[in-house]
Amino acid sequence: MEERVVPDDIAACMILKKSLTILRDIYVRLPFCYRLAKRASFEAERAEALFCQKIGELYPETRRSKTLKYDIRNKLLRWDVEDE
């Protein structure tokens, strides 16, 4: 199991994803806010895709791993090292 520290600008993508997911859950409970919930959900998916793209560029060895675990509080990225 390897772990690396994620830079702040990349970590911001995952924080944005978490925030948008919470916002989506709030919008779903409100009447007439389906469109806003849908938009928040799409933006959360984009933020997660951007995070994965930037992590792949920064740490190419993570692309071979099947599982990535990100600790949002400590800004640590962990993945299993697979034998080739």
Number of C-alpha atoms within 10 A of each C-alpha: 7 9 13 12 13 19 12 9 10 18 21 16 20 21 17 16 22 16 13 21 19 15 16 23 13 13 18 15 11 10 7 10 13 14 12 15 22 14 13 21 19 16 17 24 15 15 21 18 15 15 20 18 14 16 19 14 12 13 12 11 12 20 15 13 13 10 12 13 11 18 12 14 8 9 17 15 18 18 19 15 14 9 4 4
